[in-house]
């Protein structure tokens, strides 16, 4: 008795050769669809390109150059301010001593104490006497016959005590010294033309000039400082009060 074959379901009814061809064609279609959906792109390597590195180095060098310039300028300004402080300290020291001694010029005498003469009292030097002892009629003691002299060669102001013979540097780093003599009415006395006019002076104006030198691009900076001194022992001043 011949049996009828049992019908096969699914893929079992297809020969193996047909199955292999089907799966091969399906995989090919899938790969083609994938290639069409996702375009090919090469993966970028890690790190920077040569152009990017050059740009970064250029920017870094520019920033460092700017910082170095600012730092150098700040040091130059600091150095100039230090010199300015030193110059002002010298001027202040000269102001204090000259103002104190010139204010009492003529004490114990019958005039303002300023010695007249082209080489004694002029625009850059002053020679004065004071009877500080005031127990005798002479000015032969120390600090009673003094001269202030500006020496442009050394940029200094010297104090010379004629009685003791001592010469002292009062201030340095001074570029100029100008002495202006005034009478009681405030008029300027032309002592260059008439040196004897210093006997009529009741006040003196001291003008100091200090110039700070240029440093690393910072220009020179001139300064002028002025001090007014009243000759308290001048006869005109005493008669007024």
CORGI-V111077 format. One record per pair of residues at least 12 apart in sequence whose ideal C-beta (glycine too) atoms are under 8 Angstrom apart, sorted by the first residue. I is the first residue (numbers start at 1). J is the second residue. If there is no record, write none. Layout:
BEGIN
I|J  I|J
END
This chain:
BEGIN
72|216  73|216  73|217  73|218  75|216  76|215  76|216  76|217  76|218  77|218  79|215  80|212  80|215  80|218  80|221  83|173  83|212  83|213  84|212  84|221  84|223  86|173  87|173  87|174  87|210  87|212  87|223  88|210  88|223  88|225  90|171  90|172  90|173  90|174  90|210  91|171  91|174  91|208  91|210  91|225  93|170  93|171  94|157  94|170  94|171  94|174  94|208  95|206  95|208  95|225  95|227  97|159  97|170  98|148  98|170  98|206  98|227  98|229  99|206  99|227  99|229  101|128  101|130  101|143  101|146  102|126  102|128  102|204  102|229  102|231  103|229  103|230  103|231  103|232  104|130  104|132  104|232  104|233  105|128  105|129  105|130  105|231  105|233  106|128  106|129  106|130  106|231  106|233  106|234  107|130  107|131  107|132  107|134  107|233  108|130  108|131  108|132  108|133  108|134  109|129  109|130  109|131  109|139  109|233  110|235  111|199  111|234  111|235  112|198  112|199  112|201  112|202  112|231  112|233  112|234  112|235  113|128  113|129  113|130  113|231  113|233  114|126  114|127  114|128  114|198  114|199  114|201  114|231  115|127  115|128  115|129  115|198  116|195  116|196  116|197  116|198  116|199  117|195  118|195  120|147  120|195  121|179  121|181  121|191  121|195  121|198  122|179  122|191  122|192  122|195  123|178  123|179  123|180  123|191  123|192  124|149  124|150  124|177  124|178  124|179  125|147  125|148  125|149  125|150  125|179  126|147  126|148  126|179  126|204  127|146  127|147  128|146  128|147  129|144  129|145  129|146  130|143  130|144  130|146  131|144  132|144  139|163  140|163  141|163  142|161  142|163  142|164  143|161  143|163  144|163  145|161  145|162  145|163  146|159  146|160  146|161  146|162  147|159  147|160  147|162  148|160  148|170  150|174  150|176  150|177  152|176  154|172  155|172  155|173  155|174  155|175  156|169  156|170  156|171  156|172  156|174  157|169  157|170  157|171  157|174  157|177  158|170  173|210  174|208  174|209  174|210  175|209  175|210  175|211  175|222  176|207  176|208  176|209  177|206  177|207  177|208  177|209  178|205  178|206  178|207  178|209  179|204  179|205  179|206  179|207  180|204  180|205  180|207  181|197  181|198  181|201  181|203  181|204  182|201  182|202  182|203  182|204  182|205  183|200  183|201  183|202  183|236  184|202  184|236  184|237  184|240  186|203  189|201  200|236  201|231  201|234  202|230  202|231  202|234  202|236  202|237  203|228  203|229  203|230  203|231  204|228  204|229  204|231  205|226  205|227  205|228  205|229  206|226  206|227  206|229  207|224  207|225  207|226  208|224  208|225  208|226  209|222  209|223  209|224  210|222  210|223  210|224  210|225  211|223
END
